[in-house]
Amino acid sequence: MRGDRDGTAGFLMARERRGVFDVDQDRALAELELAWADGGYHGFSADSGTWSAISNAGDVLTGNTPDALTQKIRAHWQAMQ
């Protein structure tokens, strides 16, 4: 048992703790969409370690992490300017 800051006692029973370098996939996808949707990118997904997005031109961009995908999107966006 551990005490939570809200004054309740929290239990770490059936819930697994995420590792230090594990990515919260849903949160990362939401942040990618928030950051890049207005720039013309959509269809963000992560499957079997491959993160991807589709540009308005139909180009599929991929990376093996959210950061790698962000770098690909940024380079693609700069090349289109």
Phi, psi and omega per residue, in radians:
M1 nan 2.561 3.063
R2 -2.396 2.627 3.106
G3 -1.521 2.383 3.076
D4 -1.705 2.779 -3.106
R5 -1.165 -0.323 -3.141
D6 -1.477 0.124 3.088
G7 1.572 -0.055 3.122
T8 -1.688 2.789 3.075
A9 -1.636 2.086 3.141
G10 -1.719 2.612 3.138
F11 -2.096 2.380 3.051
L12 -1.765 1.287 -3.055
M13 -1.671 -1.548 -3.031
A14 -1.428 -0.098 -3.079
R15 -1.558 2.239 3.097
E16 -1.516 2.507 3.072
R17 -1.447 2.459 3.117
R18 -1.386 2.501 3.105
G19 -1.215 2.839 -3.090
V20 -1.000 -0.677 -3.073
F21 -1.776 0.078 3.084
D22 -1.282 2.546 -3.101
V23 -1.817 2.358 2.992
D24 -1.356 1.697 -2.992
Q25 -1.003 -0.803 -3.117
D26 -1.103 -0.748 3.135
R27 -1.165 -0.731 3.133
A28 -1.119 -0.732 3.112
L29 -1.112 -0.709 3.115
A30 -1.111 -0.703 3.134
E31 -1.205 -0.688 3.073
L32 -1.067 -0.778 3.133
E33 -1.109 -0.756 3.123
L34 -1.061 -0.719 -3.089
A35 -1.307 -0.588 -2.936
W36 -2.062 -0.151 -3.081
A37 -1.074 -0.718 3.132
D38 -1.235 -0.300 3.104
G39 -1.524 0.015 3.069
G40 1.742 0.416 3.135
Y41 -2.097 2.481 -3.097
H42 -2.661 -3.079 3.088
G43 1.121 0.637 -3.132
F44 -1.179 2.348 3.106
S45 -2.685 2.865 3.075
A46 -2.432 2.138 -3.109
D47 -2.510 2.136 3.099
S48 0.921 0.725 3.081
G49 1.478 0.020 3.090
T50 -1.909 2.105 3.101
W51 -1.705 2.400 -3.078
S52 -2.520 2.795 3.076
A53 -2.601 2.758 3.133
I54 -2.094 2.314 3.095
S55 -1.454 2.876 3.080
N56 -1.074 -0.417 3.108
A57 -1.415 -0.094 3.120
G58 1.631 0.066 3.094
D59 -1.292 2.357 3.092
V60 -1.728 2.138 3.140
L61 -1.913 2.417 -3.109
T62 -2.361 2.746 3.042
G63 -2.718 2.830 -3.111
N64 -1.590 -0.070 3.041
T65 -2.505 2.882 3.056
P66 -1.031 -0.663 3.129
D67 -1.158 -0.706 3.109
A68 -1.126 -0.688 3.087
L69 -1.138 -0.731 3.108
T70 -1.036 -0.725 3.105
Q71 -1.099 -0.719 3.111
K72 -1.134 -0.754 3.137
I73 -1.114 -0.782 -3.139
R74 -1.059 -0.762 3.128
A75 -1.143 -0.717 3.116
H76 -1.118 -0.787 -3.137
W77 -1.080 -0.751 -3.141
Q78 -1.158 -0.627 3.113
A79 -1.187 -0.474 -3.128
M80 -1.453 -0.202 -3.115
Q81 -1.374 nan nan
